[in-house]
Amino acid sequence: MLSIIIPTLNAEATLAATLDPILAAAVPGLDLGVVDGGSNDATRSIAAERGAKVLTCQAGRGRQLVCGANATTAEWLLFLHADTRLPQSWPEDVSRFITADANQQRAAYFRLSFDDESAGAKRVAALANWRAKVLGLPYGDQGLLIHRTLYDEVGGFDARLTLMEDVELARRIGPMRLKRLPGCVVTSAAKYRTGGWWLRPFKNLLCLGLYLAGAPLAWIERLYK
């Protein structure tokens, strides 16, 4: 009934911590897929050792997510980043959502937190949670739970997008059909520790603004990277 799809690229530093809480829940019939974009580290072996189904395709998160969705027949899809850990309550949170028939026409995401106790981490998480709730724009590091019927109806992920694929899909779903789950994921703060708790969020916001304004994706990619 449920497939968890995780796109990866050189994710050996975080993937085990992402997979282990999923496997510890021992959810019957769970389809766990890791879609690798050509890692040259131990990513694929970490996934295979834990019994995940390992797929490979050309790098690009949009393309990898499409590949993962096409490779499963599960009714429900949970897309998750390789550096994001689900909460301990995730099986209950997901079960309550997917057993309500009305939610086949809705999608859900988790609240965001970081593996960092700094004031900067709490500020960025609070802003992300506000953006998701008020603007209806959760990012991929908050996970996305969606029934295949709705996923197909709105066109799924855009395989051409190497970034902003999460924003694009959330916009097509629409804020009225996006619900927040009670649990809170824990995402790696590594990119913020490197890029800065002020500068990195500012760049992310600028990238979002440029994307919504219709700027060429190549411009946004250069700024993001």
Sequence and secondary structure as in RCSB ss.txt:
>XXXX:A:sequence
MLSIIIPTLNAEATLAATLDPILAAAVPGLDLGVVDGGSNDATRSIAAERGAKVLTCQAGRGRQLVCGANATTAE
WLLFLHADTRLPQSWPEDVSRFITADANQQRAAYFRLSFDDESAGAKRVAALANWRAKVLGLPYGDQGLLIHRTL
YDEVGGFDARLTLMEDVELARRIGPMRLKRLPGCVVTSAAKYRTGGWWLRPFKNLLCLGLYLAGAPLAWIERLYK
>XXXX:A:secstr
 EEEEEEESS TTTHHHHHHHHHHT  TT EEEEEES  SSSHHHHHHHTT EEEE  S HHHHHHHHHHT   S
EEEE  TTEE  TTHHHHHHHHHTSGGGGG EEEEEEEES  SHHHHHHHHHHHHHHHHH    GGG EEEEHHH
HHHTT   TT SSSHHHHHHHHH GGGEEEEEEEEEE  HHHHHH TTHHHHHHHHHHHHHHTT  HHHHHHHH 
